Amino acid sequence: MYKTLQVERNNAIATVWLNRPDVHNAFNETLIDELDAIVRELDADPTARVVILAGKGRNFCAGADLHWMERAAAAGREENEADARRFAAMLDRLARMSRPTIARVQGYAFGGGVGLAAACDICIAAQDTQFALSEVRLGLIPAVVCPYVLRAVGARQCLRYMQSAERIAAPRAVEIGLAHEAVPADRLDARIGEICTALLAGGPQSMAAAKALVYALDGPVPPGEIQEITASAIARQRTTEEAREGIGAFLAKRAPNWS
C-alpha cells in the first residue's frame, strides 16, 4: 500500500525498493515517511531476518527531489527543522535496525542516497556506480547524512568529498570505505544473495547483540567501561536459549534451528 516503495519478501529476506524511477528515486516527504514506516514494520517482524534496500530503475537514489527542496527553501526555519528531523529520525532508525541491512546500489547515489547507503550495515555497489555528496553545488550541506558517511569513511575523506562534491566511482568508494564491494552489474544480485546466505547462518539474537555492541563501542568510551560493556554483552548472550541451541547444534554436528 505504499506510494513510493515496493516491498518484496523471499522467506526471511525483505527487499525494500525505492519506487520513483521517473525521478531517479529522489527523496520527498512521502518517501521519507514511508521508509520510516517500513523500517519500523520490518524491525518488529521476527520473520524478517535480512533487509535489502534497493532502487528501481537505472539509479539507486539521486538525492532530494528538486520540488521538495524548492518547497523547503520557501518555508520558514521551524518547518525546515521539522522536515530535517523527520529525515534524521528515519536514517537513525534504519541504521539501528536489529537485523542486518544491505544497500544494493547501482547507477547514481547522490546526496541523501549516499546517506542511505552509508546507514546500511553493508553496501554492495555495481562497478559503474557513481556516488557524490553533491549538496554544496546547490548551496546546501550534507548535514543529516554526515554522521553515517563520517562513520563509513572518516573525517579526512569527508573534508574532501563534502566540499568538492566530486563523483566517487565504485572502486574508489570501496577504497575509502563507503562501499564494501564493487561487482559487475550482472553479478550484483548474485553477490548480495551470497551475503544473505552468510547472514542467515547466524543466530538472529546474537547478530542483533553484535550490532548493538558495535554501536555501544563506536565513540569515546573510558577503558574501564569497555571491559564492562564487552564482558556484560558476552555474559548475557551466553545465557540465552539461542546460545544453548547454537553450541548444542555445533557439538551434535547438526544445523541450528534458525538456519
Secondary structure, DSSP 4 states (H G I P E B T S, - for coil): --SSEEEEEETTEEEEEE--GGGTT-B-HHHHHHHHHHHHHHHT-TT--EEEEEESSS-SB-SB-HHHHHHHHHS-HHHHHHHHHHHHHHHHHHHT-SS-EEEEE-SEEETHHHHHHHHSSEEEEETT-EEE--GGGGT---TTTHHHHHHHH-HHHHHHHHHH---EEHHHHHHHTS-SEEE-GGGHHHHHHHHHHHHHTS-HHHHHHHHHHHHHHSS---HHHHHHHHHHHHHHHHTSHHHHHHHHHHHHTS--TT-
